[in-house]
Amino acid sequence: MRIVAPIARENDVPVIAFSNDVSVAGNGVYVMGFNPGQAIERVVGFARSRGANSFGALVPTNVYGERAARAMARAVEGAGGRLIGIQTFDASAAGTRAAATRLNGQGAADAILLADVPRAILSAAPILRQLSPQPRLLATERWATETNIGANVGLRGAWFAAPSDTLYGQFRTRYRARYNAAPYRLASLGYDAVLLAVRVAADWPVGRTFPVRALRDAEGFAGVDGAFRFGRDGVADRALEVREVTATGTNIVSPAPAGFN
């Protein structure tokens, strides 16, 4: 993207990227990928509304973890909560358990963010579940792509924020009927990007500069993944729902807004 963007910019061509790296957004680049920062802000805000005051986090020792840690600190501060600590962990089960133990030593938390896919943090869940009072587990949009997530008892009751699956379910059904195969979950980004380009270009006279301003329509757009809009920074602001992990899958505990005020 860093190579493509300058070339496209010289030719007045906006770029819609499927990345979740917000550092490449802006100046002609519009990032449609699912932003972990927004998911963390949404789930922290929801937990705060349900009475959580103190928060902790376990994040992996990689770029995603660094961004999740920064987003967690901002989200807790913005929600008026208290952050007791953030601990990093490596990919091993022992490393995850050690990080959970260190976090426990920093004080009691009402809610703890696990910023990785479920299989990466399974070994930490039993340690966190033994605390009294037991903290609510929070997670990011990464949990949305997991199947049989409730099969592990230790993860049940966790909350995570993600785009709504309502319209995606319809998209998956149509895709399977046509191609006799299930689409990859992130295929919705490509589908929504094409719909977006078609809508914006509907009244675009051939030979004129592409109407970039229309990409920043404050009312946003409706896509397979729900409502979204681009801010001046070029990052897609998404309407997210909050789900709770159950024995049979997940339940929606806070629906995604239908649009933007």
C-alpha positions as CSV (number, residue, x, y, z in Angstrom):
1,M,0.0,0.0,0.0
2,R,2.8,2.4,0.8
3,I,4.2,1.8,-2.7
4,V,0.8,2.0,-4.5
5,A,-0.5,5.1,-2.7
6,P,1.9,7.7,-4.1
7,I,1.4,6.5,-7.7
8,A,-2.3,6.6,-7.4
9,R,-2.2,10.0,-5.7
10,E,-0.2,11.5,-8.6
11,N,-3.0,10.5,-10.9
12,D,-5.8,11.6,-8.7
13,V,-7.0,8.1,-8.1
14,P,-8.4,7.3,-4.6
15,V,-7.4,3.9,-3.2
16,I,-9.8,1.7,-1.2
17,A,-7.7,-0.7,0.9
18,F,-8.7,-3.8,2.8
19,S,-6.0,-3.4,5.4
20,N,-6.7,-2.8,9.1
21,D,-3.5,-0.8,9.4
22,V,-4.8,2.7,10.0
23,S,-1.3,4.2,9.6
24,V,-1.6,3.9,5.8
25,A,-4.9,5.7,5.7
26,G,-5.4,9.3,4.6
27,N,-4.2,11.4,1.7
28,G,-6.2,9.5,-0.8
29,V,-6.1,6.1,0.9
30,Y,-9.3,4.8,2.4
31,V,-9.0,1.8,4.8
32,M,-12.0,-0.6,4.9
33,G,-10.5,-3.3,7.1
34,F,-11.9,-4.1,10.5
35,N,-10.1,-1.8,13.0
36,P,-9.3,-3.4,16.3
37,G,-9.3,0.0,18.0
38,Q,-13.0,0.5,17.2
39,A,-13.9,-3.0,18.4
40,I,-12.1,-2.4,21.7
41,E,-13.7,1.0,22.2
42,R,-17.1,-0.5,21.6
43,V,-16.8,-3.5,23.9
44,V,-15.1,-1.4,26.7
45,G,-17.9,1.2,26.4
46,F,-20.5,-1.6,26.7
47,A,-18.8,-3.2,29.7
48,R,-18.6,0.2,31.3
49,S,-22.4,0.7,30.8
50,R,-22.9,-2.7,32.5
51,G,-21.0,-1.6,35.6
52,A,-17.3,-2.4,34.9
53,N,-15.0,0.2,36.4
54,S,-11.5,-1.4,36.4
55,F,-9.9,-3.0,33.3
56,G,-6.9,-5.0,32.4
57,A,-5.6,-6.5,29.2
58,L,-3.5,-9.3,27.8
59,V,-2.0,-8.6,24.4
60,P,0.3,-10.5,22.1
61,T,3.9,-9.4,21.6
62,N,3.4,-8.2,18.0
63,V,2.2,-5.2,16.0
64,Y,-1.5,-6.1,16.6
65,G,-0.8,-6.4,20.3
66,E,0.9,-3.0,20.4
67,R,-2.1,-1.4,18.6
68,A,-4.5,-3.2,20.9
69,A,-2.7,-1.9,24.0
70,R,-2.8,1.7,22.8
71,A,-6.5,1.3,21.9
72,M,-7.3,-0.2,25.2
73,A,-5.7,2.6,27.2
74,R,-7.6,5.2,25.1
75,A,-10.9,3.3,25.3
76,V,-10.7,2.9,29.1
77,E,-9.8,6.6,29.6
78,G,-12.5,7.7,27.2
79,A,-15.1,5.6,29.0
80,G,-14.1,7.0,32.4
81,G,-12.8,3.7,33.7
82,R,-9.5,2.7,35.5
83,L,-6.8,0.7,33.8
84,I,-5.0,-1.6,36.3
85,G,-2.4,-2.9,33.8
86,I,-1.6,-4.4,30.4
87,Q,0.6,-7.5,30.1
88,T,2.1,-8.9,26.9
89,F,2.4,-12.7,26.1
90,D,4.2,-14.8,23.6
91,A,2.7,-17.6,21.5
92,S,3.3,-20.4,24.1
93,A,0.8,-21.6,26.6
94,A,3.3,-21.0,29.4
95,G,3.8,-17.4,28.3
96,T,0.1,-16.8,28.3
97,R,-0.3,-18.2,31.7
98,A,2.6,-16.2,33.0
99,A,1.1,-13.0,31.6
100,A,-2.2,-13.7,33.2
101,T,-0.5,-14.3,36.6
102,R,1.4,-11.0,36.3
103,L,-1.8,-9.1,35.5
104,N,-3.6,-10.7,38.5
105,G,-0.8,-9.3,40.7
106,Q,-1.5,-5.8,39.5
107,G,-4.9,-5.7,41.1
108,A,-8.5,-6.7,40.7
109,A,-10.2,-6.0,37.4
110,D,-13.9,-6.0,36.6
111,A,-13.1,-6.8,32.9
112,I,-10.1,-8.1,31.1
113,L,-9.4,-7.8,27.4
114,L,-7.9,-10.8,25.6
115,A,-6.6,-9.3,22.4
116,D,-6.0,-12.4,20.3
117,V,-7.8,-15.3,18.7
118,P,-9.4,-17.8,21.3
119,R,-6.9,-20.6,20.7
120,A,-4.0,-18.3,21.6
121,I,-5.4,-17.4,25.0
122,L,-7.1,-20.6,26.2
123,S,-4.4,-21.3,28.7
124,A,-5.0,-17.9,30.4
125,A,-8.8,-18.3,30.8
126,P,-8.7,-20.8,33.7
127,I,-6.4,-18.5,35.7
128,L,-8.6,-15.5,35.1
129,R,-11.7,-17.5,35.9
130,Q,-10.4,-18.4,39.4
131,L,-10.3,-14.8,40.5
132,S,-12.9,-13.5,43.0
133,P,-14.8,-11.6,42.0
134,Q,-14.6,-13.2,38.5
135,P,-13.8,-10.6,35.8
136,R,-15.8,-10.4,32.6
137,L,-13.6,-11.4,29.6
138,L,-13.6,-9.0,26.7
139,A,-12.3,-9.7,23.2
140,T,-11.8,-8.1,19.8
141,E,-13.3,-8.6,16.4
142,R,-10.9,-11.5,15.8
143,W,-13.4,-13.7,17.7
144,A,-16.1,-13.1,15.1
145,T,-14.5,-15.5,12.6
146,E,-14.1,-18.4,15.1
147,T,-16.5,-21.4,14.8
148,N,-17.6,-23.5,17.8
149,I,-16.3,-20.7,20.0
150,G,-18.5,-21.7,23.0
151,A,-17.1,-25.3,23.0
152,N,-14.6,-24.1,25.6
153,V,-16.4,-23.5,28.9
154,G,-13.7,-20.9,30.0
155,L,-14.7,-18.6,27.2
156,R,-18.4,-18.6,27.7
157,G,-19.8,-15.3,28.9
158,A,-17.1,-13.3,27.2
159,W,-18.1,-10.2,25.2
160,F,-16.6,-9.0,21.9
161,A,-17.5,-6.4,19.4
162,A,-17.8,-7.1,15.6
163,P,-19.7,-6.2,12.5
164,S,-23.2,-7.6,12.3
165,D,-23.5,-11.0,10.7
166,T,-27.2,-10.5,9.6
167,L,-26.6,-9.3,6.1
168,Y,-23.4,-11.4,5.8
169,G,-25.5,-14.5,6.4
170,Q,-27.6,-13.6,3.4
171,F,-24.5,-12.9,1.3
172,R,-23.1,-16.3,2.3
173,T,-26.3,-18.1,1.3
174,R,-26.3,-16.5,-2.1
175,Y,-22.6,-17.2,-2.6
176,R,-23.0,-20.8,-1.7
177,A,-26.0,-21.3,-4.0
178,R,-24.0,-19.9,-6.9
179,Y,-20.5,-21.3,-6.3
180,N,-21.3,-24.4,-4.2
181,A,-18.7,-23.2,-1.6
182,A,-18.7,-20.9,1.4
183,P,-17.0,-17.5,1.1
184,Y,-14.1,-16.5,3.3
185,R,-15.4,-14.1,6.0
186,L,-13.4,-11.2,4.8
187,A,-14.9,-11.6,1.3
188,S,-17.5,-9.1,2.4
189,L,-14.9,-6.3,2.3
190,G,-14.4,-6.8,-1.5
191,Y,-18.2,-7.0,-2.0
192,D,-18.8,-3.8,-0.1
193,A,-15.9,-2.0,-1.8
194,V,-17.4,-2.7,-5.3
195,L,-20.9,-1.6,-4.1
196,L,-19.3,1.6,-2.7
197,A,-17.5,2.3,-6.0
198,V,-20.7,1.7,-8.0
199,R,-22.8,4.0,-5.8
200,V,-20.3,6.9,-5.8
201,A,-19.6,6.6,-9.5
202,A,-23.3,6.5,-10.4
203,D,-23.4,10.1,-11.5
204,W,-19.8,10.4,-12.4
205,P,-19.3,11.9,-15.9
206,V,-16.7,10.0,-17.9
207,G,-13.5,12.1,-18.2
208,R,-14.1,14.1,-15.0
209,T,-12.1,13.6,-11.8
210,F,-13.6,10.9,-9.5
211,P,-15.9,12.5,-6.9
212,V,-13.7,11.7,-3.9
213,R,-15.8,14.0,-1.7
214,A,-18.7,11.5,-2.0
215,L,-16.5,8.9,-0.3
216,R,-16.7,11.0,2.9
217,D,-20.5,11.2,3.0
218,A,-21.3,11.9,6.6
219,E,-24.4,9.7,6.4
220,G,-22.3,6.7,5.5
221,F,-23.1,3.7,3.5
222,A,-24.9,0.4,4.0
223,G,-22.9,-2.7,3.3
224,V,-22.9,-6.5,4.0
225,D,-21.0,-5.7,7.2
226,G,-23.5,-3.0,8.3
227,A,-23.2,0.8,8.2
228,F,-19.8,2.4,7.7
229,R,-18.4,5.8,6.7
230,F,-15.0,7.3,6.1
231,G,-13.7,10.0,8.3
232,R,-11.3,12.7,7.2
233,D,-8.5,10.4,8.3
234,G,-9.6,7.8,5.7
235,V,-10.4,5.1,8.2
236,A,-13.8,3.4,8.0
237,D,-15.9,4.1,11.0
238,R,-18.1,1.0,11.5
239,A,-21.4,0.4,13.4
240,L,-20.5,-2.6,15.6
241,E,-22.6,-5.0,17.7
242,V,-21.6,-6.7,20.9
243,R,-21.9,-10.4,21.3
244,E,-21.7,-12.8,24.2
245,V,-20.2,-16.2,23.9
246,T,-22.6,-19.0,24.8
247,A,-22.5,-22.8,24.8
248,T,-24.1,-22.9,21.4
249,G,-22.3,-19.9,19.8
250,T,-23.0,-16.3,20.5
251,N,-25.9,-14.0,21.3
252,I,-26.2,-10.3,20.5
253,V,-26.3,-8.3,23.7
254,S,-26.1,-4.9,22.1
255,P,-27.2,-4.5,18.5
256,A,-25.2,-2.4,16.0
257,P,-26.7,1.0,15.2
258,A,-28.5,1.2,11.9
259,G,-26.6,4.3,10.9
260,F,-24.9,7.4,12.1
261,N,-26.4,10.5,13.8
